[in-house]
């Protein structure tokens, strides 16, 4: 009986560890978390470990008073999410809040802050657009991946063991009558 319990606990631990092994995570951010910026950035770039979906993502940048300073344009290119910024004029800590979606993954949500030191004199130069290469096939196919295949196979094996265990339990109850 102890062996069955051990195998059951081991199977549950393996099943819980599978999603964590392939979880999407933040790789880099520009401006970086906790950094001090002397020049107003024109965009915030967040890089993740897995390719992002084309729709459903959100990146918002707020100034020290809580007002949004992103221009609302969010470009997704493979593992990068880039949101444009209006020229920053107020010094202080800016907050970047994000929700990023990768196919078949839990949404990656979080926030971080960077410090902007405003210059004494602000010149009004015309902003330069950022070129982001986006292809038409940026949306990944709806097919399965190796992680999904492994999860399905493990669920089938687990269900087989549950079926055998229920059969043994039913036989035991039937024989006791």
Beta strands, then each sheet from edge to edge (+ up, - down):
strand 1: 26-30
strand 2: 36-37
strand 3: 43-48
strand 4: 58-62
strand 5: 70-77
strand 6: 80-85
strand 7: 92-100
strand 8: 108-116
sheet 1: 1+ 3- 6+ 5-
sheet 2: 2+ 8+ 7- 4+
end
